[in-house]
Amino acid sequence: MRRQKLDIPLNKIAEEMEDIAGIRIMCQFVEDIYRVVQLIRQRDGKDLKIVYEKDYVKNKKESGYRSYHIIIKYPVQTADGEVEILAEIQIRTLAMNFWATVEHSLNYKYKQSIPAEIKDRLKRAAELAFLLDEEMSEIKEEIIEAQKMFEEKSSIISDILDNIITLYSLGKISESTDYQDRFNRLLESGDIIEFKNLLDELKRRYSNTD
């Protein structure tokens, strides 16, 4: 279907169809998009060749669509030997991707003829999505710190549970039950320091059972 719309002969697909293959990369923050772009540029001339780039993040489409596109040539192995095909890399934020997915669904529903009222609302939604991205960038350091704390706490909790299970398997049923009760109370209002203290205590108790 796509080949017929673009009127590309079968023997020219690899040379002329830009998205016969592709990948989409989602980033947390807008500035991360350009870091990814820079990383891809560093590979140019090595295992891929950049044909051209389209920055729809800074230069959005009329519809409100935002994303960064890089068209590359990439070597693939075929039955006839190695050939270079065109591929598209799309880099966008989660908010941009959500909007683009919705727009794609509406284009499918209305067969590329979205009503004007819905188009206008989509444009407003695109601006709100980008405003969200900008606000998230403003508090980026806070978000990253919170994510690191969450990951650290999750790791500590996992270690605590492993140690409680180990104590139970060693026949220390009363002690493991006591630690489980303390752990359950921490889950309600404990901070990361208290979880760390409980883990350290468990590790010392487990080492004394060796």
N, C-alpha and C positions, 0 to 999 in steps of 0.2 A: 504493500500500500504506500509506504513512504517513498519507495523507488519510483512509483508511478507519479506521485505528486511532484517530485523534484525532477522527473523526466531524466533520470540517470540510467544509462545503459548498464546491464549486468557486469560487463567487463570493465566498467569505470567506477564501480561502487567503492572499492578500496582507495581510489584516488580522489573521489569527489564527495563522498558522503562523510561529513565531519563527525557525526556521532554514531558511526557503526559500532563503536565501542566507547565506553565512558565510565567515569567514576564521579561520585559526588562526595565531597568532604564537608562535614558539618563542624563548625567552630563555636565555642562559647561566646567569644567577643569579636566585634568587628575588626579590631586591630590584629587579631589572630589570623584573619583571612590573608592579610598582606605578609605575615610571617610565612604562611604556607606557600604563598606565591613565590617568595624569595627562595625557599627551599627547592621548589620545582625548577626555578631558573638556574639554580646551581647544578642541576642535572642536565641542563641543556647541552647537547653535543656529546653526552656520554651514553646513557641508555635510552635517551629520547631526544627529539628535536622539537622545539617550540616553533609553531607556524605563525601564530598571532595570539593576542590577548584581547579580551573585551571586559572592561571594568564597568559593570552595571551596578556596582555598589555606589561609587561616586557619581556615576552618570546613569541613573535609573531609567528604565524604559517608561514609555508613556503610560503603560498600565499600572505602574508602581513597582514592577518587578525589580528586585535587586539580587545580584549574585556576581561572582567573578568567574569568567570563563577563560580557559586556556585550551587552544586547539594544538594538539601535538601530533607528530608522526612517531609511531612506535613499531619496532620490528616484531613480527610474529612468524612462527614456523608453520609452513603449510606443506602439503604433499608435494608441491612444486618447488619447495625451498623457502628461504626467508623472503618475506615481503614486508613493506612498510604500509601500515594502515593509518588513517586519520582517526584520532580519538579525542573526546572532549572531557576536560576536567572542570567540574563545577565546584566552587568553594563558596560557602554561605554560612550564615548563622542559623541556629535552630528556628528563630523567629522568621527569618527570610524563607526558610524551607517550609515552615507551616503555611505561610501565606501562598507560596508558589504551588503547594499541593492543593490548596483550596481552589486557587484560580484554575489549575489544570482540570480539576473535577468539574468546575462550572463551565469551562470551555467544552468539555466532553458532553455535558448535559445539554448545552445550548448550541452545540455543533459550531463552535467558534464564533457565535453571534450572541454574546452576552448582552442582555438588555442594558440600556444606558444607565438606568437608576442603579442597577447592581454594579456596573463598572465604576460609577462614582463612589459607591460605598466600599468597593474593593480598594480604590485609590486611597481613601481615607484610612482604611484598615492597614494598608501598606505603610503609610506615614506613622501610624500609631505603633506598628511593629518595629519600625526603625527607631522611633523614639524610645521604645523599650530597650533596644540594643544599646542606644547611647546612654541611657540611664544605668544599665548594667555595667557599662564600661567605666562610668563615674565611680562606681563602688566595687570595681574589679578586685582590688586588694582585699577588701573585706570578704568578698565572696570566696576568693581563693583560700584565705585563711580559714574561713568557716568550713570549706570542703576538706581541707587538710585535717582540721580538728575532728570532723565527722569520721574520716577514714581512720585516723589514729584511734578514736574511741571504739570504732567497730572492730579494729584489730585487737584491742585490749579486751573487749568483751568476749571475742572468740577465744582468746587465750585463757581467760578466766573459766569459761565453760569447759574447755579442754582439761584444765587442771582439776576442776570439780569432778569431772567424769573419771579422771585418773585416780583420784582419791577413793571414789566409790568402787572402782574396779579392784583397788587394793584392799578392800574390806573395811575402809574407814567410813562406814555408812553414816554414823552419827555426825562426824566432822563434815563430811560432804554435804549433808542436809543443812547443817548450820551455815556453811558458806553459801549454799544455794539461797537460804532465807535472806542472808545479808545482801547477796547479789540482787535478789528481787526487790529489796527495799531501795537499793541504789538506783535501780532502773526508773523508779518513780521520781527521784529528785536529786540523784547524785551527780557531781561534776566529774570531770576527767581525772582530777587529782585523786579523788576518792577511789575511782576505779583502778588507777595505777597502784595505790596503796594496797588495795585488796589483792591485786595480782601479785605484787611483791610478796605479800604475806603467804599467799598460796604457793608461790614458787619455793619459799623457804620451808614451808610445811612439807611440800612434796620432796624436797631434797633431803629432809630428815627421815623420810621413809625408805630411802635407798639403803 
